[in-house]
Amino acid sequence: MKILTLLEVGNLGGLVIMIILIIAGVALGIGLFIGVIAKLIYESKDGKKFSKSQFWQTVIITMIICGLISGMICGGS
């Protein structure tokens, strides 16, 4: 008898999409939090301005790093 994986059981596509959306939402939340902290630290020195593009680049880079960490944890290596 073959061992069934989660996707082979059937009708679990919604569950998989929900898990992916939860991971993306958590990564977005962490990215926004780190972006705000980076903005506060950057603007506290010498009165520099942290632009919108710098903020969103920080958020996207943080989300990519969260995705890599999540992939390492869920992927098992």
PDB file of N, CA, C and O in Angstrom:
ATOM      1  N   MET A   1       0.841  -1.189   0.000  1.00  0.00           N
ATOM      2  CA  MET A   1       0.000   0.000   0.000  1.00  0.00           C
ATOM      3  C   MET A   1       0.882   1.247   0.000  1.00  0.00           C
ATOM      4  O   MET A   1       1.840   1.339   0.768  1.00  0.00           O
ATOM      5  N   LYS A   2       0.552   2.200  -0.864  1.00  0.00           N
ATOM      6  CA  LYS A   2       1.318   3.436  -0.943  1.00  0.00           C
ATOM      7  C   LYS A   2       0.935   4.375   0.190  1.00  0.00           C
ATOM      8  O   LYS A   2      -0.212   4.408   0.636  1.00  0.00           O
ATOM      9  N   ILE A   3       1.931   5.141   0.648  1.00  0.00           N
ATOM     10  CA  ILE A   3       1.666   6.168   1.641  1.00  0.00           C
ATOM     11  C   ILE A   3       1.141   7.394   0.905  1.00  0.00           C
ATOM     12  O   ILE A   3       1.773   7.868  -0.039  1.00  0.00           O
ATOM     13  N   LEU A   4      -0.005   7.909   1.327  1.00  0.00           N
ATOM     14  CA  LEU A   4      -0.612   9.058   0.671  1.00  0.00           C
ATOM     15  C   LEU A   4      -0.066  10.351   1.250  1.00  0.00           C
ATOM     16  O   LEU A   4       0.105  10.482   2.462  1.00  0.00           O
ATOM     17  N   THR A   5       0.202  11.288   0.381  1.00  0.00           N
ATOM     18  CA  THR A   5       0.589  12.608   0.857  1.00  0.00           C
ATOM     19  C   THR A   5      -0.667  13.436   1.069  1.00  0.00           C
ATOM     20  O   THR A   5      -1.766  13.001   0.723  1.00  0.00           O
ATOM     21  N   LEU A   6      -0.513  14.615   1.630  1.00  0.00           N
ATOM     22  CA  LEU A   6      -1.644  15.479   1.946  1.00  0.00           C
ATOM     23  C   LEU A   6      -2.432  15.857   0.692  1.00  0.00           C
ATOM     24  O   LEU A   6      -3.661  15.924   0.729  1.00  0.00           O
ATOM     25  N   LEU A   7      -1.736  16.104  -0.410  1.00  0.00           N
ATOM     26  CA  LEU A   7      -2.423  16.530  -1.630  1.00  0.00           C
ATOM     27  C   LEU A   7      -3.110  15.380  -2.358  1.00  0.00           C
ATOM     28  O   LEU A   7      -4.018  15.619  -3.155  1.00  0.00           O
ATOM     29  N   GLU A   8      -2.705  14.151  -2.105  1.00  0.00           N
ATOM     30  CA  GLU A   8      -3.301  13.013  -2.799  1.00  0.00           C
ATOM     31  C   GLU A   8      -4.609  12.565  -2.166  1.00  0.00           C
ATOM     32  O   GLU A   8      -5.337  11.775  -2.765  1.00  0.00           O
ATOM     33  N   VAL A   9      -4.920  13.042  -0.990  1.00  0.00           N
ATOM     34  CA  VAL A   9      -6.156  12.646  -0.322  1.00  0.00           C
ATOM     35  C   VAL A   9      -7.357  13.221  -1.067  1.00  0.00           C
ATOM     36  O   VAL A   9      -8.406  12.582  -1.141  1.00  0.00           O
ATOM     37  N   GLY A  10      -7.210  14.414  -1.612  1.00  0.00           N
ATOM     38  CA  GLY A  10      -8.275  15.024  -2.401  1.00  0.00           C
ATOM     39  C   GLY A  10      -9.044  16.079  -1.636  1.00  0.00           C
ATOM     40  O   GLY A  10      -9.202  15.998  -0.418  1.00  0.00           O
ATOM     41  N   ASN A  11      -9.517  17.063  -2.365  1.00  0.00           N
ATOM     42  CA  ASN A  11     -10.328  18.154  -1.828  1.00  0.00           C
ATOM     43  C   ASN A  11      -9.630  18.924  -0.712  1.00  0.00           C
ATOM     44  O   ASN A  11     -10.302  19.486   0.153  1.00  0.00           O
ATOM     45  N   LEU A  12      -8.321  18.962  -0.711  1.00  0.00           N
ATOM     46  CA  LEU A  12      -7.588  19.722   0.294  1.00  0.00           C
ATOM     47  C   LEU A  12      -6.880  20.920  -0.325  1.00  0.00           C
ATOM     48  O   LEU A  12      -6.005  21.517   0.302  1.00  0.00           O
ATOM     49  N   GLY A  13      -7.253  21.272  -1.545  1.00  0.00           N
ATOM     50  CA  GLY A  13      -6.646  22.432  -2.203  1.00  0.00           C
ATOM     51  C   GLY A  13      -6.913  23.713  -1.441  1.00  0.00           C
ATOM     52  O   GLY A  13      -6.045  24.579  -1.340  1.00  0.00           O
ATOM     53  N   GLY A  14      -8.133  23.831  -0.899  1.00  0.00           N
ATOM     54  CA  GLY A  14      -8.471  25.008  -0.105  1.00  0.00           C
ATOM     55  C   GLY A  14      -7.623  25.116   1.142  1.00  0.00           C
ATOM     56  O   GLY A  14      -7.228  26.215   1.532  1.00  0.00           O
ATOM     57  N   LEU A  15      -7.337  23.984   1.776  1.00  0.00           N
ATOM     58  CA  LEU A  15      -6.500  23.966   2.973  1.00  0.00           C
ATOM     59  C   LEU A  15      -5.082  24.416   2.652  1.00  0.00           C
ATOM     60  O   LEU A  15      -4.479  25.178   3.408  1.00  0.00           O
ATOM     61  N   VAL A  16      -4.558  23.944   1.536  1.00  0.00           N
ATOM     62  CA  VAL A  16      -3.208  24.317   1.134  1.00  0.00           C
ATOM     63  C   VAL A  16      -3.141  25.812   0.823  1.00  0.00           C
ATOM     64  O   VAL A  16      -2.194  26.488   1.224  1.00  0.00           O
ATOM     65  N   ILE A  17      -4.140  26.326   0.114  1.00  0.00           N
ATOM     66  CA  ILE A  17      -4.179  27.763  -0.196  1.00  0.00           C
ATOM     67  C   ILE A  17      -4.283  28.574   1.089  1.00  0.00           C
ATOM     68  O   ILE A  17      -3.637  29.614   1.218  1.00  0.00           O
ATOM     69  N   MET A  18      -5.094  28.107   2.047  1.00  0.00           N
ATOM     70  CA  MET A  18      -5.246  28.811   3.309  1.00  0.00           C
ATOM     71  C   MET A  18      -3.931  28.843   4.080  1.00  0.00           C
ATOM     72  O   MET A  18      -3.593  29.870   4.669  1.00  0.00           O
ATOM     73  N   ILE A  19      -3.199  27.768   4.091  1.00  0.00           N
ATOM     74  CA  ILE A  19      -1.904  27.722   4.771  1.00  0.00           C
ATOM     75  C   ILE A  19      -0.926  28.691   4.110  1.00  0.00           C
ATOM     76  O   ILE A  19      -0.197  29.404   4.800  1.00  0.00           O
ATOM     77  N   ILE A  20      -0.908  28.719   2.785  1.00  0.00           N
ATOM     78  CA  ILE A  20      -0.020  29.632   2.068  1.00  0.00           C
ATOM     79  C   ILE A  20      -0.384  31.082   2.365  1.00  0.00           C
ATOM     80  O   ILE A  20       0.502  31.910   2.575  1.00  0.00           O
ATOM     81  N   LEU A  21      -1.679  31.397   2.383  1.00  0.00           N
ATOM     82  CA  LEU A  21      -2.112  32.761   2.690  1.00  0.00           C
ATOM     83  C   LEU A  21      -1.776  33.157   4.129  1.00  0.00           C
ATOM     84  O   LEU A  21      -1.425  34.309   4.385  1.00  0.00           O
ATOM     85  N   ILE A  22      -1.877  32.226   5.059  1.00  0.00           N
ATOM     86  CA  ILE A  22      -1.505  32.523   6.446  1.00  0.00           C
ATOM     87  C   ILE A  22      -0.013  32.825   6.538  1.00  0.00           C
ATOM     88  O   ILE A  22       0.389  33.778   7.206  1.00  0.00           O
ATOM     89  N   ILE A  23       0.805  32.021   5.872  1.00  0.00           N
ATOM     90  CA  ILE A  23       2.253  32.253   5.880  1.00  0.00           C
ATOM     91  C   ILE A  23       2.575  33.605   5.253  1.00  0.00           C
ATOM     92  O   ILE A  23       3.415  34.342   5.771  1.00  0.00           O
ATOM     93  N   ALA A  24       1.912  33.942   4.136  1.00  0.00           N
ATOM     94  CA  ALA A  24       2.150  35.232   3.478  1.00  0.00           C
ATOM     95  C   ALA A  24       1.689  36.388   4.365  1.00  0.00           C
ATOM     96  O   ALA A  24       2.352  37.424   4.417  1.00  0.00           O
ATOM     97  N   GLY A  25       0.566  36.226   5.062  1.00  0.00           N
ATOM     98  CA  GLY A  25       0.076  37.267   5.958  1.00  0.00           C
ATOM     99  C   GLY A  25       1.004  37.515   7.130  1.00  0.00           C
ATOM    100  O   GLY A  25       1.262  38.659   7.505  1.00  0.00           O
ATOM    101  N   VAL A  26       1.501  36.436   7.703  1.00  0.00           N
ATOM    102  CA  VAL A  26       2.454  36.575   8.810  1.00  0.00           C
ATOM    103  C   VAL A  26       3.737  37.233   8.320  1.00  0.00           C
ATOM    104  O   VAL A  26       4.295  38.092   9.001  1.00  0.00           O
ATOM    105  N   ALA A  27       4.207  36.832   7.138  1.00  0.00           N
ATOM    106  CA  ALA A  27       5.419  37.442   6.579  1.00  0.00           C
ATOM    107  C   ALA A  27       5.204  38.929   6.311  1.00  0.00           C
ATOM    108  O   ALA A  27       6.109  39.732   6.537  1.00  0.00           O
ATOM    109  N   LEU A  28       4.008  39.309   5.828  1.00  0.00           N
ATOM    110  CA  LEU A  28       3.705  40.718   5.594  1.00  0.00           C
ATOM    111  C   LEU A  28       3.682  41.495   6.909  1.00  0.00           C
ATOM    112  O   LEU A  28       4.205  42.607   6.987  1.00  0.00           O
ATOM    113  N   GLY A  29       3.079  40.912   7.935  1.00  0.00           N
ATOM    114  CA  GLY A  29       3.048  41.564   9.246  1.00  0.00           C
ATOM    115  C   GLY A  29       4.441  41.775   9.815  1.00  0.00           C
ATOM    116  O   GLY A  29       4.754  42.848  10.332  1.00  0.00           O
ATOM    117  N   ILE A  30       5.270  40.755   9.720  1.00  0.00           N
ATOM    118  CA  ILE A  30       6.647  40.872  10.204  1.00  0.00           C
ATOM    119  C   ILE A  30       7.410  41.902   9.375  1.00  0.00           C
ATOM    120  O   ILE A  30       8.185  42.690   9.917  1.00  0.00           O
ATOM    121  N   GLY A  31       7.188  41.895   8.062  1.00  0.00           N
ATOM    122  CA  GLY A  31       7.855  42.856   7.181  1.00  0.00           C
ATOM    123  C   GLY A  31       7.472  44.294   7.502  1.00  0.00           C
ATOM    124  O   GLY A  31       8.330  45.177   7.532  1.00  0.00           O
ATOM    125  N   LEU A  32       6.186  44.531   7.742  1.00  0.00           N
ATOM    126  CA  LEU A  32       5.740  45.880   8.099  1.00  0.00           C
ATOM    127  C   LEU A  32       6.331  46.313   9.434  1.00  0.00           C
ATOM    128  O   LEU A  32       6.745  47.462   9.589  1.00  0.00           O
ATOM    129  N   PHE A  33       6.371  45.399  10.397  1.00  0.00           N
ATOM    130  CA  PHE A  33       6.925  45.705  11.713  1.00  0.00           C
ATOM    131  C   PHE A  33       8.402  46.078  11.604  1.00  0.00           C
ATOM    132  O   PHE A  33       8.838  47.077  12.174  1.00  0.00           O
ATOM    133  N   ILE A  34       9.159  45.282  10.879  1.00  0.00           N
ATOM    134  CA  ILE A  34      10.590  45.554  10.719  1.00  0.00           C
ATOM    135  C   ILE A  34      10.806  46.817   9.879  1.00  0.00           C
ATOM    136  O   ILE A  34      11.749  47.569  10.124  1.00  0.00           O
ATOM    137  N   GLY A  35       9.934  47.052   8.889  1.00  0.00           N
ATOM    138  CA  GLY A  35      10.038  48.273   8.096  1.00  0.00           C
ATOM    139  C   GLY A  35       9.829  49.523   8.931  1.00  0.00           C
ATOM    140  O   GLY A  35      10.536  50.515   8.753  1.00  0.00           O
ATOM    141  N   VAL A  36       8.860  49.486   9.844  1.00  0.00           N
ATOM    142  CA  VAL A  36       8.616  50.634  10.728  1.00  0.00           C
ATOM    143  C   VAL A  36       9.801  50.856  11.665  1.00  0.00           C
ATOM    144  O   VAL A  36      10.213  51.992  11.899  1.00  0.00           O
ATOM    145  N   ILE A  37      10.343  49.768  12.196  1.00  0.00           N
ATOM    146  CA  ILE A  37      11.510  49.891  13.079  1.00  0.00           C
ATOM    147  C   ILE A  37      12.700  50.465  12.309  1.00  0.00           C
ATOM    148  O   ILE A  37      13.407  51.336  12.816  1.00  0.00           O
ATOM    149  N   ALA A  38      12.923  49.978  11.082  1.00  0.00           N
ATOM    150  CA  ALA A  38      14.029  50.497  10.269  1.00  0.00           C
ATOM    151  C   ALA A  38      13.820  51.975   9.952  1.00  0.00           C
ATOM    152  O   ALA A  38      14.774  52.753   9.957  1.00  0.00           O
ATOM    153  N   LYS A  39      12.572  52.365   9.674  1.00  0.00           N
ATOM    154  CA  LYS A  39      12.272  53.765   9.385  1.00  0.00           C
ATOM    155  C   LYS A  39      12.559  54.635  10.604  1.00  0.00           C
ATOM    156  O   LYS A  39      13.154  55.705  10.474  1.00  0.00           O
ATOM    157  N   LEU A  40      12.141  54.187  11.783  1.00  0.00           N
ATOM    158  CA  LEU A  40      12.378  54.964  13.003  1.00  0.00           C
ATOM    159  C   LEU A  40      13.870  55.113  13.293  1.00  0.00           C
ATOM    160  O   LEU A  40      14.323  56.189  13.684  1.00  0.00           O
ATOM    161  N   ILE A  41      14.627  54.047  13.104  1.00  0.00           N
ATOM    162  CA  ILE A  41      16.067  54.107  13.353  1.00  0.00           C
ATOM    163  C   ILE A  41      16.747  55.014  12.324  1.00  0.00           C
ATOM    164  O   ILE A  41      17.611  55.816  12.678  1.00  0.00           O
ATOM    165  N   TYR A  42      16.357  54.887  11.048  1.00  0.00           N
ATOM    166  CA  TYR A  42      16.977  55.674   9.986  1.00  0.00           C
ATOM    167  C   TYR A  42      16.699  57.163  10.149  1.00  0.00           C
ATOM    168  O   TYR A  42      17.591  57.989   9.951  1.00  0.00           O
ATOM    169  N   GLU A  43      15.461  57.509  10.511  1.00  0.00           N
ATOM    170  CA  GLU A  43      15.101  58.916  10.634  1.00  0.00           C
ATOM    171  C   GLU A  43      15.565  59.543  11.939  1.00  0.00           C
ATOM    172  O   GLU A  43      15.564  60.768  12.064  1.00  0.00           O
ATOM    173  N   SER A  44      15.962  58.734  12.913  1.00  0.00           N
ATOM    174  CA  SER A  44      16.415  59.294  14.188  1.00  0.00           C
ATOM    175  C   SER A  44      17.821  59.881  14.088  1.00  0.00           C
ATOM    176  O   SER A  44      18.226  60.656  14.955  1.00  0.00           O
ATOM    177  N   LYS A  45      18.558  59.529  13.061  1.00  0.00           N
ATOM    178  CA  LYS A  45      19.930  60.010  12.890  1.00  0.00           C
ATOM    179  C   LYS A  45      19.983  61.110  11.836  1.00  0.00           C
ATOM    180  O   LYS A  45      19.541  60.901  10.706  1.00  0.00           O
ATOM    181  N   ASP A  46      20.502  62.248  12.180  1.00  0.00           N
ATOM    182  CA  ASP A  46      20.796  63.356  11.267  1.00  0.00           C
ATOM    183  C   ASP A  46      19.590  63.866  10.483  1.00  0.00           C
ATOM    184  O   ASP A  46      19.775  64.534   9.465  1.00  0.00           O
ATOM    185  N   GLY A  47      18.386  63.585  10.908  1.00  0.00           N
ATOM    186  CA  GLY A  47      17.191  64.103  10.248  1.00  0.00           C
ATOM    187  C   GLY A  47      17.001  63.619   8.820  1.00  0.00           C
ATOM    188  O   GLY A  47      16.415  64.333   8.006  1.00  0.00           O
ATOM    189  N   LYS A  48      17.478  62.430   8.498  1.00  0.00           N
ATOM    190  CA  LYS A  48      17.322  61.891   7.148  1.00  0.00           C
ATOM    191  C   LYS A  48      15.864  61.467   6.920  1.00  0.00           C
ATOM    192  O   LYS A  48      15.121  61.222   7.870  1.00  0.00           O
ATOM    193  N   LYS A  49      15.474  61.386   5.648  1.00  0.00           N
ATOM    194  CA  LYS A  49      14.121  60.990   5.275  1.00  0.00           C
ATOM    195  C   LYS A  49      14.138  59.583   4.707  1.00  0.00           C
ATOM    196  O   LYS A  49      14.930  59.276   3.816  1.00  0.00           O
ATOM    197  N   PHE A  50      13.267  58.731   5.220  1.00  0.00           N
ATOM    198  CA  PHE A  50      13.120  57.351   4.750  1.00  0.00           C
ATOM    199  C   PHE A  50      11.977  57.339   3.738  1.00  0.00           C
ATOM    200  O   PHE A  50      10.815  57.480   4.119  1.00  0.00           O
ATOM    201  N   SER A  51      12.294  57.173   2.453  1.00  0.00           N
ATOM    202  CA  SER A  51      11.275  57.290   1.409  1.00  0.00           C
ATOM    203  C   SER A  51      10.341  56.072   1.387  1.00  0.00           C
ATOM    204  O   SER A  51      10.614  55.038   1.998  1.00  0.00           O
ATOM    205  N   LYS A  52       9.237  56.234   0.663  1.00  0.00           N
ATOM    206  CA  LYS A  52       8.277  55.131   0.537  1.00  0.00           C
ATOM    207  C   LYS A  52       8.905  53.933  -0.168  1.00  0.00           C
ATOM    208  O   LYS A  52       8.655  52.784   0.198  1.00  0.00           O
ATOM    209  N   SER A  53       9.716  54.207  -1.173  1.00  0.00           N
ATOM    210  CA  SER A  53      10.328  53.096  -1.903  1.00  0.00           C
ATOM    211  C   SER A  53      11.313  52.331  -1.016  1.00  0.00           C
ATOM    212  O   SER A  53      11.407  51.107  -1.097  1.00  0.00           O
ATOM    213  N   GLN A  54      12.041  53.058  -0.175  1.00  0.00           N
ATOM    214  CA  GLN A  54      12.945  52.380   0.760  1.00  0.00           C
ATOM    215  C   GLN A  54      12.149  51.537   1.752  1.00  0.00           C
ATOM    216  O   GLN A  54      12.546  50.422   2.090  1.00  0.00           O
ATOM    217  N   PHE A  55      11.025  52.077   2.214  1.00  0.00           N
ATOM    218  CA  PHE A  55      10.184  51.334   3.161  1.00  0.00           C
ATOM    219  C   PHE A  55       9.676  50.041   2.536  1.00  0.00           C
ATOM    220  O   PHE A  55       9.782  48.975   3.144  1.00  0.00           O
ATOM    221  N   TRP A  56       9.117  50.125   1.311  1.00  0.00           N
ATOM    222  CA  TRP A  56       8.565  48.928   0.680  1.00  0.00           C
ATOM    223  C   TRP A  56       9.655  47.957   0.256  1.00  0.00           C
ATOM    224  O   TRP A  56       9.423  46.748   0.241  1.00  0.00           O
ATOM    225  N   GLN A  57      10.839  48.455  -0.090  1.00  0.00           N
ATOM    226  CA  GLN A  57      11.951  47.543  -0.369  1.00  0.00           C
ATOM    227  C   GLN A  57      12.338  46.769   0.880  1.00  0.00           C
ATOM    228  O   GLN A  57      12.634  45.576   0.814  1.00  0.00           O
ATOM    229  N   THR A  58      12.335  47.459   2.029  1.00  0.00           N
ATOM    230  CA  THR A  58      12.638  46.796   3.294  1.00  0.00           C
ATOM    231  C   THR A  58      11.596  45.725   3.599  1.00  0.00           C
ATOM    232  O   THR A  58      11.937  44.622   4.026  1.00  0.00           O
ATOM    233  N   VAL A  59      10.313  46.060   3.374  1.00  0.00           N
ATOM    234  CA  VAL A  59       9.234  45.100   3.631  1.00  0.00           C
ATOM    235  C   VAL A  59       9.367  43.886   2.717  1.00  0.00           C
ATOM    236  O   VAL A  59       9.224  42.752   3.174  1.00  0.00           O
ATOM    237  N   ILE A  60       9.636  44.108   1.442  1.00  0.00           N
ATOM    238  CA  ILE A  60       9.740  42.997   0.487  1.00  0.00           C
ATOM    239  C   ILE A  60      10.943  42.119   0.797  1.00  0.00           C
ATOM    240  O   ILE A  60      10.841  40.893   0.741  1.00  0.00           O
ATOM    241  N   ILE A  61      12.073  42.722   1.121  1.00  0.00           N
ATOM    242  CA  ILE A  61      13.265  41.934   1.470  1.00  0.00           C
ATOM    243  C   ILE A  61      13.007  41.105   2.724  1.00  0.00           C
ATOM    244  O   ILE A  61      13.419  39.948   2.804  1.00  0.00           O
ATOM    245  N   THR A  62      12.324  41.699   3.702  1.00  0.00           N
ATOM    246  CA  THR A  62      11.991  40.957   4.919  1.00  0.00           C
ATOM    247  C   THR A  62      11.041  39.805   4.616  1.00  0.00           C
ATOM    248  O   THR A  62      11.182  38.720   5.181  1.00  0.00           O
ATOM    249  N   MET A  63      10.074  40.030   3.728  1.00  0.00           N
ATOM    250  CA  MET A  63       9.153  38.952   3.350  1.00  0.00           C
ATOM    251  C   MET A  63       9.883  37.823   2.621  1.00  0.00           C
ATOM    252  O   MET A  63       9.571  36.649   2.819  1.00  0.00           O
ATOM    253  N   ILE A  64      10.850  38.178   1.782  1.00  0.00           N
ATOM    254  CA  ILE A  64      11.633  37.151   1.084  1.00  0.00           C
ATOM    255  C   ILE A  64      12.428  36.318   2.089  1.00  0.00           C
ATOM    256  O   ILE A  64      12.492  35.093   1.980  1.00  0.00           O
ATOM    257  N   ILE A  65      13.027  36.987   3.060  1.00  0.00           N
ATOM    258  CA  ILE A  65      13.792  36.262   4.080  1.00  0.00           C
ATOM    259  C   ILE A  65      12.865  35.369   4.898  1.00  0.00           C
ATOM    260  O   ILE A  65      13.216  34.231   5.207  1.00  0.00           O
ATOM    261  N   CYS A  66      11.674  35.880   5.253  1.00  0.00           N
ATOM    262  CA  CYS A  66      10.704  35.055   5.982  1.00  0.00           C
ATOM    263  C   CYS A  66      10.287  33.841   5.147  1.00  0.00           C
ATOM    264  O   CYS A  66      10.121  32.744   5.680  1.00  0.00           O
ATOM    265  N   GLY A  67      10.117  34.043   3.839  1.00  0.00           N
ATOM    266  CA  GLY A  67       9.772  32.932   2.959  1.00  0.00           C
ATOM    267  C   GLY A  67      10.874  31.889   2.881  1.00  0.00           C
ATOM    268  O   GLY A  67      10.601  30.689   2.848  1.00  0.00           O
ATOM    269  N   LEU A  68      12.114  32.345   2.852  1.00  0.00           N
ATOM    270  CA  LEU A  68      13.233  31.394   2.837  1.00  0.00           C
ATOM    271  C   LEU A  68      13.298  30.594   4.129  1.00  0.00           C
ATOM    272  O   LEU A  68      13.522  29.384   4.111  1.00  0.00           O
ATOM    273  N   ILE A  69      13.098  31.282   5.252  1.00  0.00           N
ATOM    274  CA  ILE A  69      13.108  30.590   6.547  1.00  0.00           C
ATOM    275  C   ILE A  69      11.957  29.595   6.622  1.00  0.00           C
ATOM    276  O   ILE A  69      12.129  28.464   7.076  1.00  0.00           O
ATOM    277  N   SER A  70      10.775  30.029   6.170  1.00  0.00           N
ATOM    278  CA  SER A  70       9.611  29.145   6.174  1.00  0.00           C
ATOM    279  C   SER A  70       9.853  27.934   5.274  1.00  0.00           C
ATOM    280  O   SER A  70       9.485  26.812   5.625  1.00  0.00           O
ATOM    281  N   GLY A  71      10.460  28.158   4.135  1.00  0.00           N
ATOM    282  CA  GLY A  71      10.760  27.040   3.232  1.00  0.00           C
ATOM    283  C   GLY A  71      11.757  26.069   3.833  1.00  0.00           C
ATOM    284  O   GLY A  71      11.654  24.859   3.628  1.00  0.00           O
ATOM    285  N   MET A  72      12.722  26.595   4.573  1.00  0.00           N
ATOM    286  CA  MET A  72      13.686  25.697   5.230  1.00  0.00           C
ATOM    287  C   MET A  72      12.998  24.878   6.327  1.00  0.00           C
ATOM    288  O   MET A  72      13.277  23.689   6.487  1.00  0.00           O
ATOM    289  N   ILE A  73      12.100  25.517   7.080  1.00  0.00           N
ATOM    290  CA  ILE A  73      11.411  24.803   8.155  1.00  0.00           C
ATOM    291  C   ILE A  73      10.438  23.787   7.596  1.00  0.00           C
ATOM    292  O   ILE A  73      10.440  22.629   8.014  1.00  0.00           O
ATOM    293  N   CYS A  74       9.600  24.209   6.650  1.00  0.00           N
ATOM    294  CA  CYS A  74       8.581  23.309   6.096  1.00  0.00           C
ATOM    295  C   CYS A  74       9.191  22.282   5.141  1.00  0.00           C
ATOM    296  O   CYS A  74       8.674  21.174   4.997  1.00  0.00           O
ATOM    297  N   GLY A  75      10.287  22.657   4.493  1.00  0.00           N
ATOM    298  CA  GLY A  75      10.928  21.747   3.551  1.00  0.00           C
ATOM    299  C   GLY A  75      11.748  20.658   4.225  1.00  0.00           C
ATOM    300  O   GLY A  75      11.980  19.596   3.646  1.00  0.00           O
ATOM    301  N   GLY A  76      12.178  20.919   5.427  1.00  0.00           N
ATOM    302  CA  GLY A  76      12.869  19.888   6.184  1.00  0.00           C
ATOM    303  C   GLY A  76      14.378  19.866   5.996  1.00  0.00           C
ATOM    304  O   GLY A  76      15.038  18.983   6.544  1.00  0.00           O
ATOM    305  N   SER A  77      14.951  20.798   5.248  1.00  0.00           N
ATOM    306  CA  SER A  77      16.409  20.789   5.165  1.00  0.00           C
ATOM    307  C   SER A  77      16.864  22.163   5.236  1.00  0.00           C
ATOM    308  O   SER A  77      18.067  22.418   5.186  1.00  0.00           O
TER     309      SER A  77
END
